[in-house]
């Protein structure tokens, strides 16, 4: 069965909500006709004119990238900048472009989590959970239907707190109403004052599930007019956020961890600060430019912090003995494509999926002597 671009995006954003992205970002659909059919996808960290050409060569009708094609607003599409060329060529060749950037960074089991797994960490959790992404839904239900409404809410994704699910608060009380002309009351007659034993149900849900949860509640609720409230919460949402933290199966010398990072990333060198002789057990990571999380890693008790794009002064923010390693922006995020590949393959096994063969990483290393080692 053919899948339209709109249907594919709706499915993908159900797993990687755009609401998880940072305020400065532009994750989401960049170019494309929502009504077009999708069945062949090219995966790439970046979108360049060469990547668009590669997609056209292999008949791919969607480029799915990590870094957004349109990050800053375009004022024209006149074959000037690389972004303009990509937009123009994508439109001309009928190729859609979708980018999952910080939405995928912050998603549960996102970019930092796969990096943590590649390094070999266990017991992985979010380093800095998102805030302001939780809602409390409150509704009042006849006692006879409370179980059905709770089940509907749980089925739509409400009621998850940490490692627990089907969480709710329930308080019995009395609801009253009088049905007017044209009403179809659950109990009692038109014009009659009625008192009904009710249950006040409270559940917590991530804001991106507001629509499905409200719809499920209304569908299961027996009242013609449903009383319900949505309350914004400032609590941390531990199911999503920036960075990841976990522990190594066995303590490892810092130098050995740096060597493991070289082998994992293929980098000739690793920039680092701290003591490579220190024994490392607890490790925090962040794909991309994550030096802003150094203080979070320190508070979490990490022995080492791994990310990309660390500036000189950011290195000085860490304790002197904490191992801080810069493994490059591209290298710390390239595994994001595996996340997307596995999600799509599981849902759409008949899709033709291809990893881009274009080298989009602009960073190179000159003059490195492979005999150099940490002393």
Secondary structure, 3 states (H helix, E strand, C coil): CCEEHHHHHHHHHHHCCHHHCCCCCCCEEEECCCCCEECEEEEECCCCHHHHHHHHHCCCCEEEECCCCCCCCCCCCCCCCHHHHHHHHHHHHCCEEEECCHHHHHCCCCHHHHHHHHHCEEEEEEEEEEECCEEEEEEEEEHHHHHHHHHHHHHCCCCCECCECCCCEEEEEEEEEEECCCCCCCCCCECCEEEEEEEEEEEEEEHHHHHHHHHHHHHHCCCCCCCEEEEEECCEEEEEEEEEEEEEEEEEEHHHHHHHHHHHHCCCCCEEECCCCCEEEEEEEEEEECHHHHHHHHHCCCCEEEEECCCHHHHCCCCCCCEEEECCHHHHHCCHHHHHHHHHHHHCCCCEEEECCCCCCCCCCCCCCCCCCCC
